[in-house]
Every structure is written in C-alpha cells, then in structure tokens.
Amino acid sequence: MRGMNYRELAFEVIRRFATDIPADDLKAIINKTYTAKAFGSDEITPLKMLEPGLHILGLSNGPTLAFKTWRCSCLATCSNTRLPMITRS
C-alpha cells in the first residue's frame, strides 16, 4: 500500500467496508470525489517537508478543513451514483 496514490488507497480501505458496491462503481465514486480540482493537488493530502526529517501532512486541502466534509462529499457522490442504479432495479 505504500506506493499507492490517495485514490488507490481509499479504494482498498473503503472496499473492505462497502461490500455491497461493485468494485467498478466504487472506483468511479472515489475518482469523482477525490479530484485535484476539488483538493488543489493530485496528491489530495500532500506530504510537505518542513525541514529534513520533519514532514507535515496537508489535511487542509479540499472544500473545508473538516474531515466530515470529505466524508460527506464521498457520500454525496455515492448517492448520486448508486440511487439511479437502485431505482432501475
């Protein structure tokens, strides 16, 4: 997992809990949610070196500083993606 980007890691973690969402759908949800446009960086949470041996994780990127906003944006994308599938069934 060490070599994964944010989206790949998010997929590996979330898929263990969201077992009712097909893998391709989950990847699409993650790719629509965690974008460079929304978070200001392809890294989503970039690691910034303050000085050699001292790094800080950039968690202030994105719509707000709050983790709940990240979670809600993912849930909103999930709802917009999954609800049409459910109503078609």
C-alpha positions in Angstrom: 0.0 0.0 0.0 3.0 2.3 0.5 3.3 3.0 -3.2 -0.4 3.7 -3.8 -1.8 7.2 -4.5 -4.7 8.6 -2.4 -7.5 7.2 -4.7 -6.0 3.7 -4.8 -5.5 3.6 -1.1 -9.1 5.0 -0.5 -10.4 2.2 -2.7 -8.5 -0.5 -0.9 -9.8 0.7 2.5 -13.4 1.5 1.6 -14.0 -1.7 -0.4 -13.5 -3.7 2.8 -16.5 -2.0 4.4 -18.7 -1.1 1.3 -19.0 -4.7 0.3 -22.4 -4.1 -1.5 -20.9 -1.6 -4.0 -19.4 -3.3 -7.1 -15.6 -2.5 -7.4 -16.0 -0.6 -10.7 -18.7 1.6 -9.2 -16.7 2.3 -6.0 -13.7 3.2 -8.1 -15.8 5.6 -10.1 -17.2 7.2 -6.9 -13.7 7.6 -5.5 -12.4 9.1 -8.7 -15.3 11.6 -8.9 -14.9 12.6 -5.2 -11.1 12.9 -4.7 -10.0 15.1 -7.6 -7.1 17.5 -8.0 -9.7 20.3 -8.8 -11.5 19.8 -5.5 -8.4 19.4 -3.3 -5.9 21.6 -5.1 -3.4 18.8 -5.6 -3.2 15.4 -7.3 -1.9 14.1 -4.0 -5.1 15.1 -2.2 -3.3 15.1 1.1 0.3 16.1 0.2 3.2 15.4 2.5 5.2 18.7 2.9 8.7 18.8 4.1 9.3 21.5 6.7 13.0 20.6 7.0 15.0 17.4 6.5 13.4 14.7 8.7 10.3 16.8 9.6 7.2 16.5 7.5 3.6 17.6 7.8 0.6 16.0 6.1 -1.5 18.6 4.3 -5.0 17.9 5.6 -6.3 21.5 4.9 -6.8 20.9 1.2 -10.3 20.4 -0.1 -13.7 22.1 0.3 -13.1 22.8 4.0 -10.7 21.8 6.8 -13.1 19.3 8.2 -12.9 15.6 7.6 -16.6 15.4 7.7 -16.8 17.5 4.5 -14.6 14.9 2.8 -16.8 12.1 4.1 -19.9 13.9 3.0 -18.6 14.7 -0.4 -17.9 11.0 -0.9 -21.4 10.0 0.4 -23.0 12.6 -2.0 -21.1 11.2 -4.9 -22.1 7.7 -3.8 -25.8 8.7 -3.5 -25.8 10.3 -7.0 -24.1 7.2 -8.5 -26.0 4.4 -6.6 -29.5 5.8 -6.4 -30.2 5.6 -10.1 -29.0 2.0 -10.1 -31.3 1.1 -7.2 -34.4 2.7 -8.8 -33.7 0.9 -12.1 -33.8 -2.5 -10.4 
